[in-house]
């Protein structure tokens, strides 16, 4: 089975995000997606412009994943409202991800690191759609 292109993944993630956050906040703030007792997906609006927004997305909640040794990244997502696309642009201090990497490389990124991060973002949004309740917080 052939996987979708990166652009198709960006568009699918935008549709998922748009369904979860129907009324985009007009100011910087955050929304928490998840049900009680479950890990939460925290989405913070860090920048808002007429055609784009920047989100910071991370997991939080009752399970302290960092303490268990799991490195849970903060995803930096650029939302293009006019193009109806949501792209993971960076994570954990890494910016300008390439669509393909040679392997091995100094950062030890997978060949398709950008694709995997965008697929992970889509899976987080699917998790929220299945389990989630939305709570907007300033």
N, C-alpha and C positions, 0 to 999 in steps of 0.2 A: 504494500500500500504506500502510495506516495504522500509525503507530508506536505502541508500547505506552505506557500511562500512566506517570507517574513512579512511582506505587506499584508497578506491575507490574515496573518496572525495579529498584526497591529489593528486591523479593522475589526476582527472578531473580539479582541480585548476591549476596544472602544465600545462595542455594542453591549458587552457584558457589564462594563463599568457604568455605562449610561443607564442601564436597567436598574442597577443597584443604587446609584446616586442620581435619582431623577432630577432633583433640583440642585444644580451645582451651586455651592456657596459663592457668594459675591466677594467675600473677604477671606483672608488667610484664617484657617481653622482646621479642625480635624473631624473625621467621622470614624466611628468604631463599628465594625461589621462582625457580628458573631452572636451566638446565644450564650446564656449564662452557663458558666462552668466549662466552657470550651475555649481553646485558644482564640484570641481575637486578632483580626486583621485591622490595623490602624492605618488610616489614610489621612495624611496631612496635606492640605493645600498650602504650598510654600510660595508660589507665584501665580498670579492671574493676569492675563493680558486679553485683549479682545479676541484673539484667535487661538491662543495657546494657554495652557496651564501646566504647572510643574507640581507633581505629587511626590511625597515620600511615603513609602508603603513598608510596614514592618509587622511582625507578629509580636503579640504580647499576651499576657494572660496567666492562668493559674500554673501552667507548667513552665518552669524556669529552664528553658532550653540552653541558655548560655552556661548555666551552672553545670549542666550535664555534658558540656563539652561540644555541643552543636553550635556552629557559627551560623546564626540566622542573619542573612543580609538585609540591609535596608535597600529597597529598590527605589531608584529615582526615575520617575515616569514622566515623560512629556506627552501631554494630551493636545492633539491638534484638532480643535473643534470644527474648523472649516473643512478639513480633510476627513474627519470622523475616524481618527486613528489614535491609538495609545501605544507608545513605544518605550520600552525600558531603555533608558539612555546610560545608566550607570548603576553601580552597586558598590558598597563598602569602600568608597574612595576611588573607584576606577571609573573614569569617564571616557567617552568616545570609544565605545566598544566597536570593534570591527565585525563585519558579518562573517568573516572566515579568519582563522588563525592557522599558521603553520604549527606543526607539533613535532617535537617539543618546543616550548617557548618559555621565556624567563618567568612569566606569571603562572605557568602551568594551566592556562586556560584550555578548555576543550576546543576542538576545531570549530565547533558551532556554538560557542559560548553565548553569543547574543541570542541565538534562536532558543537555546535552553532557558535562558533567563526570561524571555518573553513567554515561553510556554509555561514556565513556573508561575508567572504573574497571572496568566489565564486560568491556571489550576486554583490559585488563591481566590480568584473571582468566582469560579465554579463552587468552591467550598462555601463562600459567603452566600451564594444564591441558594444552596441546599440547606445550610444551617442557620443562616444569619438573620439577625434583626439589625436594623440601622438605628444608630444613635448619633445625632449631630451635636458636636460640642464646640464652643468657641475657642 
